[in-house]
Amino acid sequence: MRILHLFNWPLKEIIPYLEQIHNQGFDVIQINPIQPLKDENSSEWWISYQPVDFKIGNKFGSRDDLVKLCTEAHKYDIKIVADVICNHMAGKDNGETSPHEKIPDYLRNRPEFWKDRDIIHDWGNRYDVTHKSMPGLPGLNCYNVELQFIIADFLNSLIDCGVDGFRFDAAKNIALPREYGCKFWDNVLYCLKKYGLIIYGEVLNDYPSILNGYADYMKVLTDGYTGDYTKSIKYPESHDSYLGFRYTDRVSSKEIGDRYADFCRWFPNTLFYARPFDNEWQSETVKKGNKVYVR
C-alpha cells in the first residue's frame, strides 16, 4: 500500500491529478479531515484538526465533492482514505479545554461525552494520555457507548460516499480494549457497514507494547516499529513534522524522496506527504520506490 497524503488539498483539485497519481504507483490517497471546523476562514494548518461536529463538509469540500472524488479515483484503482478526528473537538478560542460554542448541543451539552478538562501533563502515563485532554482541545469520552454509535454513524456516512477507509488522528489517545475496560475500537469498528476497509491509526512516540496493541485492530502510522512490519506504515516526514514541529524544514525535498524510496524497499506500507507547492511526489525516485518491494 503506497499512500499519497494530500493534506489541505481541496477535494476538487485532486481529481485532475488522479491519472498521474496512479502512474506514480500510489494506490491510496489520504485526504484532509472533512468535518466542519471552528474557523473555516483560518489559514493555519492545524485548524483542520479542530472540528466541531461529526458531519461531512468544510472549506475543503462538500459531500458531493467527496462522492465525485471517490467515484473518479476508483476508475484508476485508487482508494480514498479519510482522515477522521474522533478523540477531541475544538476548544474555546481562549485556549481552555471547554467545548467551542459552535459544537452543536447534542454533543456540547452532554457532560458524559467529554473527558477530564485537565490537560495531559505526562505523555508517558497511559492513564493521562487516554483520560485527559490535549491543551486547547477538549477530549471526547470514547468510553461512552452512545458517543461510539454517533462516531460509527459518521464513519458509515463517509463509507456511503465511497470512502475506502480511515486514518484515525490521535489514535493513541483512545484507550485500547485491554486498558481500563475501553471498548471503543471493538464497538466502532464492528459497526462499520463494509468489510475490507483500510484502517490505520496515528500512534507516535510510544512503546512497542502499545504499538502492538493497536496493531491488533489496525495498521499503525508510526515513527516506531511494531512486532509485525506488515502492520506498520512508515514515512520520511509528516504534515506535523513539516508544518508544525519543523523537524524536517532543513531537509530538502530530494532527500525526503530518497528516504521514502528506501522505506519502500523494506516496508509494504508507506506514506508520502506532499509538501505545499512542491512536486517531489511526482519525481522518478518516488515512482521507482512505489514499484519496488524486495523484502
Secondary structure by P-SEA (a helix, b strand, c coil): cbbbbbccccccccccaaaaaaaacccbbbbcccccccccccccccccccccccccccccccaaaaaaaaaaaaaacbbbbbbccccccccccccccccccccccccccccccccccccccccccaaaaaccccccccccccccaaaaaaaaaaaaaaaaacccbbbbccccccccccccccaaaaaaaaaccccccbbbbbbccccaaaaaaaaacbbbbccccccccccbbbbcccccccccccccccccaaaaaaaaaaaaacccbbbbbbcccccccccaaaaaaaacccc
